[in-house]
């Protein structure tokens, strides 16, 4: 624990400032979760690094019958399950498989957006900062507040907020009040809604394109044969 008047930073900056892949990834996260700056991403990475380092140190003691080892494993997995970052019954290997999005998805700003209380992540941040959101019986004005699993159902508009009125213009439509699903990672196979079969995209599109190209080329070739005029030779011969 450091000095109360000299708190340490809760994040670490990247070792190299100009990395194209990292910059693109951070920009995507900022747009996806409505973050103001990249420090919020670095704070999530620092929290994730803390969990993973603890999991690695515990995995090095696998097979130990020490009671302290079992207690630390239970405390780590129980904490992650209570924060709804991992499911109950997870293992230390699941902790190593986490990424920064598992942390960012537990922020109050993200939960407010997914519950349909705001139209966009940035609007969710605005509602929180302006005191329109409560968690239980208390207002929370910190967008980066980490929501526990049992607190998700207690998130709502503040009783004294004008957003309680359904006809308020800043309130999102009724269709968005249903809980949204988190944005999934892009997959290679795109599936139809209501069917489990992947949509055949590349083979059929290429075949259709080649047929269309061939159909376009044929009239050009036939036209080129017809265009060759015989009178040109007659005129040249007459001269």
C-alpha positions in Angstrom: 0.0 0.0 0.0 1.5 3.3 -1.0 1.2 6.8 0.4 -2.4 8.1 0.5 -1.3 11.4 -1.0 0.9 9.8 -3.7 -1.1 7.1 -5.3 0.5 5.0 -7.9 -0.8 4.6 -11.4 -3.2 1.7 -11.9 -2.0 0.9 -15.4 1.1 0.5 -17.5 1.6 2.2 -20.8 2.7 0.2 -23.8 6.4 -0.5 -24.2 6.4 0.7 -27.8 4.1 3.7 -28.7 3.9 3.0 -32.4 2.5 -0.4 -33.1 -0.1 -0.5 -35.9 -1.8 -3.7 -34.9 -2.1 -2.6 -31.2 -3.4 0.9 -32.2 -6.1 -0.5 -34.4 -7.2 -3.0 -31.8 -7.4 -0.3 -29.1 -9.4 2.0 -31.5 -11.8 -0.8 -32.1 -12.3 -1.3 -28.3 -12.8 2.4 -27.7 -15.5 2.5 -30.4 -17.1 -0.8 -29.2 -17.3 0.1 -25.5 -17.6 3.9 -25.8 -14.4 4.6 -24.0 -13.1 8.2 -23.6 -9.4 7.4 -23.8 -7.0 4.4 -23.9 -6.1 4.6 -20.2 -9.4 2.7 -19.5 -8.1 -0.1 -21.8 -4.8 -0.1 -20.0 -6.5 -0.3 -16.6 -8.4 -3.3 -17.8 -5.2 -4.9 -19.0 -3.6 -4.3 -15.7 -6.4 -5.9 -13.8 -6.3 -8.9 -16.3 -2.6 -9.1 -15.8 -3.1 -9.3 -12.0 -5.5 -12.2 -12.4 -3.3 -14.1 -14.9 -0.1 -13.7 -12.8 -1.9 -15.1 -9.8 -3.3 -18.0 -11.8 0.2 -18.8 -13.1 1.7 -18.8 -9.6 -1.0 -21.1 -8.5 -0.6 -23.5 -11.4 3.0 -23.9 -10.5 1.8 -25.4 -7.2 -0.6 -27.9 -8.8 -0.7 -31.2 -6.8 0.2 -29.5 -3.6 -1.8 -30.5 -0.5 -1.1 -27.2 1.2 -4.3 -25.7 2.6 -3.2 -22.2 1.8 -2.9 -23.2 -1.9 -6.5 -24.5 -2.0 -7.7 -21.4 -0.2 -6.1 -19.1 -2.7 -7.5 -21.0 -5.7 -11.0 -20.9 -4.2 -10.7 -17.2 -3.4 -9.6 -16.4 -7.0 -12.2 -18.5 -8.7 -15.0 -17.3 -6.3 -14.1 -13.7 -6.9 -14.2 -14.1 -10.7 -17.5 -16.0 -10.5 -19.0 -13.3 -8.3 -17.9 -10.6 -10.8 -19.5 -12.8 -13.5 -16.2 -12.8 -15.4 -16.1 -16.6 -15.2 -18.8 -19.2 -14.6 -19.0 -21.2 -11.5 -16.9 -24.3 -11.7 -14.2 -22.8 -13.8 -10.5 -23.7 -13.5 -7.2 -21.9 -13.5 -6.8 -22.6 -17.2 -10.0 -20.6 -17.8 -8.4 -17.6 -16.1 -5.4 -17.7 -18.5 -7.9 -17.7 -21.4 -9.4 -14.3 -20.4 -8.8 -11.1 -22.4 -9.4 -7.5 -21.8 -12.9 -7.6 -23.2 -14.0 -9.9 -20.3 -13.1 -7.0 -18.0 -14.5 -4.2 -20.2 -17.8 -6.0 -20.5 -18.3 -5.8 -16.7 -18.2 -2.0 -16.6 -21.3 -0.2 -15.6 -21.3 1.7 -18.8 -21.4 -1.6 -20.8 -24.1 -3.1 -18.6 -26.4 -0.1 -18.9 -26.1 -0.2 -22.7 -26.8 -4.0 -22.8 -29.8 -3.7 -20.6 -31.4 -1.2 -23.1 -31.3 1.8 -20.8 -29.3 3.8 -23.4 -29.2 3.8 -27.2 -25.4 3.9 -27.5 -22.4 3.2 -25.2 -21.6 6.9 -25.2 -25.1 7.8 -24.1 -24.8 5.2 -21.3 -21.7 7.0 -20.1 -23.6 10.3 -20.2 -26.5 9.0 -18.2 -24.1 7.6 -15.5 -22.1 10.7 -15.2 -25.2 12.9 -14.9 -26.6 10.8 -12.1 -29.5 9.1 -14.0 -28.5 5.5 -13.1 -28.7 3.7 -9.8 -27.3 0.4 -8.6 -29.7 -0.9 -6.0 -30.6 2.1 -3.8 -27.5 4.2 -4.5 -26.5 6.4 -7.4 -23.2 5.5 -9.2 -21.6 8.1 -11.3 -18.5 6.2 -12.2 -18.8 4.5 -15.7 -15.9 2.2 -15.0 -17.6 0.7 -11.9 -17.2 -3.1 -12.0 -20.7 -4.6 -11.7 -21.1 -7.8 -9.7 -23.3 -10.6 -11.0 -26.0 -10.1 -8.4 -26.2 -6.3 -9.1 -27.2 -6.5 -12.8 -30.9 -6.8 -12.0 -30.7 -3.8 -9.6 -29.5 -1.4 -12.3 -32.2 1.0 -13.4 -33.0 4.7 -13.8 -32.8 6.9 -10.7 -36.3 7.6 -9.1 -35.7 11.3 -9.3 -34.4 11.2 -12.9 -36.6 12.6 -15.7 -35.8 9.5 -17.7 -38.3 7.6 -15.6 -40.9 9.0 -17.8 -41.4 6.7 -20.7 -42.2 9.5 -23.1 -38.9 11.3 -22.4 -37.2 12.0 -25.8 -33.7 11.0 -24.6 -35.0 7.6 -23.5 -34.3 4.8 -26.0 -37.2 3.1 -27.8 -39.2 0.3 -26.0 -37.6 -2.3 -28.3 -34.2 -1.6 -26.9 -35.4 -2.2 -23.3 -34.9 -5.9 -23.9 -31.5 -7.1 -22.8 -29.0 -7.0 -25.6 -26.5 -9.7 -26.3 -22.8 -8.8 -26.2 -21.1 -8.3 -29.5 -19.5 -11.6 -30.5 -16.1 -12.0 -32.1 -16.2 -12.2 -35.9 -16.4 -15.8 -37.1 -15.5 -17.2 -40.5 -18.7 -19.1 -41.1 -21.8 -16.9 -41.3 -25.0 -18.7 -40.5 -28.5 -18.0 -41.6 -31.1 -17.0 -38.9 -33.0 -20.1 -37.9 -30.7 -22.6 -39.6 -27.4 -24.2 -38.6 -26.0 -24.5 -42.1 -23.3 -22.0 -43.0 -24.1 -19.7 -45.9 -22.0 -20.8 -48.9 -20.5 -17.5 -49.9 -17.2 -17.9 -51.8 -17.8 -20.9 -54.1 -21.2 -19.8 -55.5 -20.3 -16.1 -55.8 -17.2 -16.9 -57.8 -19.0 -19.3 -60.1 -21.7 -16.7 -60.7 -19.1 -14.0 -61.4 -17.3 -16.2 -63.9 -20.5 -17.0 -65.7 -21.4 -13.4 -65.9 -18.0 -12.5 -67.1 -18.1 -15.2 -69.8 -21.5 -14.0 -70.9 -20.1 -10.5 -71.2 -17.0 -11.6 -73.1 -18.9 -13.7 -75.6 -20.8 -10.8 -77.3 -17.6 -8.8 -77.4 -15.7 -11.6 -79.2 -18.6 -12.2 -81.6 -18.9 -8.4 -82.2 -15.2 -8.2 -82.9 -15.5 -10.9 -85.6 -18.4 -9.1 -87.2 -16.8 -5.7 -87.0 -13.9 -6.7 -89.3 -15.1 -5.2 -92.5 -14.2 -6.5 -95.9 -14.8 -3.2 -97.8 -11.6 -1.9 -96.1 -9.5 -4.3 -98.2 -11.4 -3.2 -101.3 -10.7 0.4 -100.8 -7.0 -0.2 -100.0 -6.8 -2.4 -103.2 -8.5 0.3 -105.3 -6.0 2.9 -104.2 
